[in-house]
Amino acid sequence: MNEKELKKKINGLRNEIDHKNKKLKDIYHELGFHRRDADTLRTKRDQFNEKAKKLRQEAKSFVVNRDKVNEDIGKLKNKRASLIEKIKTLTRDIKETKGYRDELNRIARAPDTLLTEIYLRDIEKLVEKDMPIEDEVRLFDKIFEVKDRLLAAKKADTVHGKVSSTYEEVKKLNLNIDKINESVQSLAEESQENHQRAMNIYKEIDVISEESTQSHKKLVEKYELMNPLREQIGSIKEEIKGVQEKLAPFVDEWEKIRHEREDRKKNQDALIAKEKLQNKKRISIDDFRVLLEKNELELSVAK
C-alpha cells in the first residue's frame, strides 16, 4: 500500500473514531442530563425519608404519652371500681342495719325519752305508793316490759347512729368517685388529644412516604434509562479501541514511509550542502543543520 492509499485509509479510520467520539459525547451529554435528574430525585427521596423518620419519632412520643395516660386512666378506673364495690357492700350493710333498727323500733313502739319517763314514773309509783298486790304485780310486769322496750329504743338509736355514719362514709366515697370521674374525663381528653395528634402525623407520614415512593420510582426509571447509555458508552469505547488498534499499524507504516522520505530528502540536502561547502559556496543555516545531523560537517572540513 503506497503513501496515498495509507493516508486515505488512516483518514477514514480517524474519521470513524471522530464519529464515534462525537456519538460518545452526545451520549455523555444525555447521560449527564439524566444523572442530574437522578441526583435531584435521590435528594428529594432522601429528604422525604429523613422527614418521615423525624415525624415517626414525634408521633412515637405522642403514642407513648397516650399509652401512659391510658395506664393512669386504667389505675383510676380500678380504684373507682374498688370504691363502687365498697359502696355496694356498705349499702347492703345499711339495708340490713336499717332492717334491724326498724325491728327494734317496732319492739320499742316509742322514743327512748318517752319510755325513760314512763319507766322512771312507774318505778317511783312502785316504790312510793301502796297498792293491792294484784296492781303491784301488774305494775311490776309493766316496768319490765317498758324496760325491754327502752333497751330496744336505745339500741335502735345506736344502730341508727351507725346507719347515719355509714351514710356519711358512702357520701364521701361518692365524692371520691366524682373526683375520679373528673380525673378520668380530663385524662381521656388528654389521651384523645395525643392519639389524634399521632394519627395526624401518621397521615402526614403516609403522604410523605408516597412522595418518597414516587421519587424512588422515578429514580429507578432514570437508572433504567441511564444503564443502557452506560452500556453504549462501554460498547463505543471498545469500538474506538478496536479502530485505534486497527489504525496503529497503518500509522506506523505511514510514519515509516514519511521518515524514509524525510531521510532521503535530508541525504539529498546534505549532499547538496556538502558540495556547496566543498566548492566554498555560502551555506544556509538549514544546510549547516543537515550537515551536523549527518555528521558530514567535520568530514567536509577535514577534506
Order of alpha helices (4+ residues) and beta strands (2+ residues): alpha-alpha-alpha-alpha-alpha
